[in-house]
Structures are given as structure tokens and as C-alpha cells.
């Protein structure tokens, strides 16, 4: 496993998955980016990032670069700590585990 992406919404909602399982990243609005990944169970999981208005494209490019080039644990975001991989990410809006 080359890298693992990690996202934490709350103490009970967090997900970590291999970067190779990243399926797609979609700007669903000027302020929302949806990330989809495949689970080991064959299901699809998602998480939504709230982003600075008009910066969805930059966030998508940065996340793609991190997933493609990064090695080890890639901290996408921690809503409790208020830390994100990009200053243009302002929140983690939702996490849905693969089912």
C-alpha cells in the first residue's frame, strides 16, 4: 500500500482508505467537493468537503496530486481539530462509509 487517505468528521465518523481506491472527485457546487472511494467490500463510500467559493477546482487538483504522489498517511481533514490539507477546505460536510 503506497498511501492512505484519512478523513475525520467526528469521534464516531472517520474513514481511512488506500489512495488507489479513490474513484472520483466531483465539484457538486461552487462550495462543495464530493470524493468517492471503493471499499474492500465492493461498495462505494463518500465524503464531502466544503470549500471556499470558487476554489473547488484547485481543491480537486491538490487532492489528486496528493493521492497520486503522496506516500504514507495523507491527512485530508479533521473536522474536530479544524485541520485540512488545503486552506481552501473549510469543513468536512459528510462521511458515508462504504456499504
C-alpha positions as CSV (number, residue, x, y, z in Angstrom):
1,X,0.0,0.0,0.0
2,X,1.6,3.3,-1.1
3,X,-0.7,5.8,0.7
4,X,-3.8,6.0,2.8
5,X,-6.2,9.0,2.8
6,X,-7.7,9.9,6.2
7,X,-10.8,11.9,6.9
8,X,-12.4,12.6,10.3
9,X,-15.8,14.2,10.7
10,X,-16.4,13.3,14.4
11,X,-15.3,10.9,17.1
12,X,-17.7,8.3,15.5
13,X,-17.4,9.2,11.8
14,X,-14.0,8.7,10.3
15,X,-12.6,6.9,7.3
16,X,-9.2,5.8,6.0
17,X,-8.7,4.1,2.7
18,X,-5.9,3.3,0.2
19,X,-5.3,6.1,-2.3
20,X,-5.6,3.5,-5.1
21,X,-9.3,3.1,-4.1
22,X,-10.1,6.7,-5.0
23,X,-12.9,6.5,-7.6
24,X,-13.8,10.1,-8.5
25,X,-13.8,13.7,-7.2
26,X,-16.6,15.9,-8.2
27,X,-17.4,19.6,-7.6
28,X,-21.1,19.5,-6.9
29,X,-21.3,23.2,-6.4
30,X,-19.1,26.3,-6.0
31,X,-18.6,25.4,-2.4
32,X,-18.8,21.5,-2.3
33,X,-16.5,18.7,-3.4
34,X,-17.6,15.1,-3.2
35,X,-15.0,12.4,-3.0
36,X,-15.9,8.8,-3.8
37,X,-13.8,5.7,-2.9
38,X,-14.2,2.0,-3.2
39,X,-14.3,-0.2,-0.2
40,X,-12.9,-3.6,0.3
41,X,-16.5,-4.9,0.4
42,X,-17.0,-3.7,-3.2
43,X,-19.2,-0.8,-2.0
44,X,-18.7,2.9,-2.5
45,X,-18.1,5.4,0.2
46,X,-18.1,9.2,0.0
47,X,-17.1,12.3,1.9
48,X,-18.0,15.9,1.2
49,X,-15.6,18.8,1.6
50,X,-16.9,22.4,2.0
51,X,-14.5,24.7,0.1
52,X,-14.0,28.4,-0.4
53,X,-16.4,29.6,-3.1
54,X,-14.8,29.3,-6.5
55,X,-11.9,27.1,-5.3
56,X,-13.4,23.7,-5.9
57,X,-11.2,23.1,-9.0
58,X,-8.0,24.0,-7.0
59,X,-9.0,21.6,-4.2
60,X,-9.7,18.8,-6.6
61,X,-6.3,19.3,-8.3
62,X,-4.5,19.4,-5.0
63,X,-6.2,16.2,-3.7
64,X,-5.5,14.4,-6.9
65,X,-1.8,15.4,-6.7
66,X,-1.6,14.2,-3.1
67,X,-3.3,10.9,-3.8
68,X,-1.1,10.3,-6.9
69,X,2.2,11.3,-5.4
70,X,1.9,11.0,-1.7
71,X,3.4,8.2,0.4
72,X,2.2,7.1,3.8
73,X,-0.7,8.7,5.7
74,X,-2.4,11.6,3.8
75,X,-4.3,13.8,6.2
76,X,-7.3,15.1,4.2
77,X,-9.1,16.7,7.1
78,X,-10.1,16.5,10.8
79,X,-13.3,18.4,11.5
80,X,-12.8,18.2,15.3
81,X,-9.3,19.7,15.1
82,X,-10.2,22.1,12.3
83,X,-7.3,21.0,10.2
84,X,-7.4,20.3,6.4
85,X,-4.9,19.6,3.7
86,X,-5.7,22.9,2.0
87,X,-6.5,26.3,3.3
88,X,-9.4,26.3,0.7
89,X,-11.1,23.5,2.6
90,X,-13.3,24.9,5.3
91,X,-15.2,21.9,6.6
92,X,-15.9,18.2,6.2
93,X,-19.6,18.2,5.5
94,X,-20.4,14.4,5.5
95,X,-18.7,11.0,5.7
96,X,-20.5,7.9,4.4
97,X,-18.6,4.6,4.8
98,X,-18.6,2.0,2.1
99,X,-21.6,-0.3,2.4
